[in-house]
Amino acid sequence: MLGNVRLPNPIGLAAGYDKDGLLYDRFSRWGMGFYIVGSITAHRRRPLPRPRLYRSRDGLWMLNAFGLPSEGVIPVSRRINGMRARVPIISNVAGFSLSEFSVLIRAMDSLPQVSAIELNISCPLFDDPAGMDELAALSSGLTRKPLLIKLSPRHSRILENAVHIAEENGLGISVYNTIPVTTDLLGAGRGGMSGLPLYRRTLSALARIREVSDRIPLMAIGGIMTGVQVLEALEAGADAVQALTAVAFRGPIAFRRMSEELLEAMEAKGYRSVSEAKGYRSRALVRAN
Ligand SMILES: Cc1cc2nc3c(=O)[nH]c(=O)nc-3n(C[C@H](O)[C@H](O)[C@H](O)COP(=O)(O)O)c2cc1C
């Protein structure tokens, strides 16, 4: 469960793989527990110059700089409206102002296929707690669907503030988006790093968040590629996890494999259900204190 959304399994496809919802019919058969479409932007946006993606040869990481290309909210909403939701669909929306977010959230709110809405706050306007608070208050007034704020590692220094803001406004948190880097390997000269280098940061963010709030809906993202890692994230307090770089390294079978590995890892530790595994470590810590 993520808030009131029932997920067939806790491993979903992260934002960025299917930005415009063009691939849902085919890719939603891959065995994921939920499917994120986006980031969807208010207006049509063109991609940054090539190369936009670099896949490491000797480590489990990638660099990307697409620049949030999107067909824009009108055509993408129309496409989502035509989908037969086989697995729950979460829309990830990216606004560059409060009014853009408002347009995007209203559009997603009107689509019965959309189970939840994730807010990609890449725009620096929402970097500080004041901007984040304004966005959270606005968003929660626009929809009754579950909302998640997707944070970047650059929000790490205000993580606890972000949790308070999200909690006060009834939102959940997704950690993390990619690590910002400068690089000659991409056409834009900068980009985001995904994959294994994010994994420890994500786990540490989960622990920090659960120290502040044991109720807030929480998604773990970043370098999760095996069932053992999924279990580690659940034990650290995640309600569900998302993966993207795993698909680049393990192929479309990644979701089925991770689910099988998760069951094995749970069995080895004697957990009978995902909810039993969830937050195990944070509860154990509380008991120990
Ligand atoms: C090629 C690529 C494109 C991405 N595009 C988006 C995007 O449009 N919106 C977004 O919120 N995150 C985007 N992300 C970030 C991922 O959703 C995820 O947060 C990040 O890659 C960490 O997870 P991973 O290590 O499993 O890939 C993108 C990542 C990659 C690798």
Ligand as a Chemical Component Dictionary entry (heavy atoms), coordinates in Angstrom:
data_LIG
# 
_chem_comp.id                   LIG 
_chem_comp.type                 NON-POLYMER 
_chem_comp.pdbx_formal_charge   0 
_chem_comp.three_letter_code    LIG 
# 
loop_
_chem_comp_atom.comp_id 
_chem_comp_atom.atom_id 
_chem_comp_atom.alt_atom_id 
_chem_comp_atom.type_symbol 
_chem_comp_atom.charge 
_chem_comp_atom.model_Cartn_x 
_chem_comp_atom.model_Cartn_y 
_chem_comp_atom.model_Cartn_z 
_chem_comp_atom.pdbx_ordinal 
LIG C1  C1  C 0 17.380 8.557  -18.438 1  
LIG C2  C2  C 0 16.738 9.095  -17.192 2  
LIG C3  C3  C 0 15.692 9.993  -17.307 3  
LIG C4  C4  C 0 15.070 10.493 -16.160 4  
LIG N1  N1  N 0 14.030 11.368 -16.288 5  
LIG C5  C5  C 0 13.353 11.773 -15.172 6  
LIG C6  C6  C 0 12.205 12.602 -15.287 7  
LIG O1  O1  O 0 11.764 12.977 -16.373 8  
LIG N2  N2  N 0 11.592 12.990 -14.141 9  
LIG C7  C7  C 0 12.016 12.600 -12.893 10 
LIG O2  O2  O 0 11.399 12.958 -11.876 11 
LIG N3  N3  N 0 13.106 11.786 -12.767 12 
LIG C8  C8  C 0 13.772 11.376 -13.862 13 
LIG N4  N4  N 0 14.850 10.542 -13.738 14 
LIG C9  C9  C 0 15.289 10.131 -12.383 15 
LIG C10 C10 C 0 14.754 8.757  -12.019 16 
LIG O3  O3  O 0 13.351 8.742  -11.954 17 
LIG C11 C11 C 0 15.330 8.275  -10.668 18 
LIG O4  O4  O 0 14.949 9.192  -9.658  19 
LIG C12 C12 C 0 16.844 8.181  -10.683 20 
LIG O5  O5  O 0 17.317 7.703  -11.922 21 
LIG C13 C13 C 0 17.370 7.269  -9.583  22 
LIG O6  O6  O 0 16.871 5.950  -9.712  23 
LIG P1  P1  P 0 17.718 4.754  -10.420 24 
LIG O7  O7  O 0 19.064 4.764  -9.801  25 
LIG O8  O8  O 0 16.912 3.524  -10.165 26 
LIG O9  O9  O 0 17.766 5.096  -11.871 27 
LIG C14 C14 C 0 15.510 10.071 -14.870 28 
LIG C15 C15 C 0 16.587 9.177  -14.778 29 
LIG C16 C16 C 0 17.197 8.682  -15.911 30 
LIG C17 C17 C 0 18.347 7.726  -15.755 31 
# 
loop_
_chem_comp_bond.comp_id 
_chem_comp_bond.atom_id_1 
_chem_comp_bond.atom_id_2 
_chem_comp_bond.value_order 
_chem_comp_bond.pdbx_ordinal 
LIG C1  C2  SING 1  
LIG C2  C3  SING 2  
LIG C2  C16 DOUB 3  
LIG C3  C4  DOUB 4  
LIG C4  N1  SING 5  
LIG C4  C14 SING 6  
LIG N1  C5  DOUB 7  
LIG C5  C6  SING 8  
LIG C5  C8  SING 9  
LIG C6  O1  DOUB 10 
LIG C6  N2  SING 11 
LIG N2  C7  SING 12 
LIG C7  O2  DOUB 13 
LIG C7  N3  SING 14 
LIG N3  C8  DOUB 15 
LIG C8  N4  SING 16 
LIG N4  C9  SING 17 
LIG N4  C14 SING 18 
LIG C9  C10 SING 19 
LIG C10 O3  SING 20 
LIG C10 C11 SING 21 
LIG C11 O4  SING 22 
LIG C11 C12 SING 23 
LIG C12 O5  SING 24 
LIG C12 C13 SING 25 
LIG C13 O6  SING 26 
LIG O6  P1  SING 27 
LIG P1  O7  DOUB 28 
LIG P1  O8  SING 29 
LIG P1  O9  SING 30 
LIG C14 C15 DOUB 31 
LIG C15 C16 SING 32 
LIG C16 C17 SING 33 
# 
